[in-house]
């Protein structure tokens, strides 16, 4: 069921992206592209995620938006690192660090 839900979500994102492009809304385009990239990353489709992150980065560069550029660049780094881990067989899960009580 998850795969079908993911496919439906991607379809909705594409429809929303088409509307944002039609409206010329670069911020919404960047946001949607980033969201699509995150979904593809979660599905372990790293090449697709990187292509979408790249498009999102271009949108945020045109807006001169350093905060969102930084967020997307971080996502690109995480994706490249994870893809490298998968390729080298050293995959480790991303964990949240906590301090001992």
N, C-alpha and C positions, 0 to 999 in steps of 0.2 A: 504494500500500500504506500509506503514511503516514497518509492520511485515515482509512482503516479502523482503523488502530491507535489513532489519536486518538479516534475514536468509541467504540471498545471501552474505552479508558481512562476516558473520561467516564462511560460506563455503569457501570464498576466503582466510580468515585468516588461516583456517585449512590447505588449500593447501599450502600456503606460509610457515606455520609452518613445514609441512612435508618436504619441500625443505630445510629449515634452519636446521632441524634435520639431514637430509641427508648430508648436508655440514659441520655439526659439529659447526655451528655458534651459540654459546651460547648467545651472545649479541642480535642477531636478534631473537632468540627464546624467550628471556626474554621480548623484546620489543613487539613481536607479542602476547605473552600470556597476557601482561599488556593491550594491546589494546583490545583484546578479552574480558578481564575482565571488562574494562570500558564499552564496549557495553552491556554486560550482566547486569552490574549495572544500566545502563540507562533503560534497559528493566525490571528492578526491580526483576531480577533473582539473588538474593543475594547469595544463596548457590553456584550457578555456578560461580559467580564472585569471591567469596572467594577461591574456588578451583583453579581457573586460577591465581589469585593473588599469591596464595601459590606457584604454579609452577614457576611463574615469579620471585618470591623472591628467590627460590632455584637457578635459573639460575644466578641471579645477585650475590648471595652469592658465587657461584663457581668462578665468575669473580672477586671477591673482589672489587665490585663496590659500594662504600658507598652511592653515590648520588642516583643511581637508587634503591638501597635497601630502602633508606629513603622514596623515592617517593611511592614505593609499600607499605611499612609499613603504610604510611599516608593513602593511598587508602583503605587498610584493615581496619584501624581505622574508617574511614568515613563510610565504608560499614557496619561494625558492629554496629556503632551508629545509622545509618539509619534503619537497620533491627530491632534494639531494639525499635526505635520509632514506627515503623510500628506495631510491636508485642504488644506494650503497648498502641497503639492508640493515641500517642502524636506526630504524624508526623508534622514536620515543614519543610518548604522548605529551602534549602541552598540559602542564599542571599549574595550579595557582599556588604560589608560595604563601605560607602562613607562619607566623611566629609561634614558637612554643609557649604554652601557658604556664 
